[in-house]
């Protein structure tokens, strides 16, 4: 039976990524979907992208990939932070080819799931939301506009609003918003457990609905959420 395996944000933590892939004991029929933000913040973005493309991992566009791609297409690296620029300089032509071919989300109709980086605004058809929206969404204000958790921590989180009415909606597996633990809600599951912040790299395995985690080898950056 084919397994569908979703993996949370890697953020350049290539060693943990490779350990997790090895522990999954992958078979040719397995489908591995990484939920975006392969790059930036951690030790080596090139190594994570190379591992993904060499091991047949289907990555989704995260907000960190989008930022690097914007600089790559415009040839304007001034828009990048020092950390972004470090990743940018590491990437090879093969890495760029891989990143430029990534989708905004991946739908698995057999399981009625959609894998995405950030999530979806709950009051709009999910298929019609653009990549910038679904890669960034966290909190939602009373006008239905997205806001960053760091700036508006008391606003409703999109997955909590999604849970209020899941009729006709797919089950969403996502990353982007790091937490110490998984974030299960009616209609969704958040699996970014903050590896780069000293947490763990998480895989969610279907159809078994099991979890496999690799603890971070070190804390690469600080976060008050993990």
Secondary structure, 3 states (H helix, E strand, C coil): CCCEEEECCCCCCHHHHHHHHHHCCCCCCCEEEECCCCCCCCCCHHHHHHHHHHCCCEEECCHHHHHHHHHHHHCCHHHCCHHHHHHHHHCCHHHHHHHHCCECEEEEHHHCEEEECCCCCCCCCHHHCCHHHHHHCCEECCCCCEECCCCCCCCEEHHHHHCCCCCCCCEEEECCCCCCCCEEECCEEECCCEHHHCCEEEEEEECCCEEEEEECCCCCCCCCCC
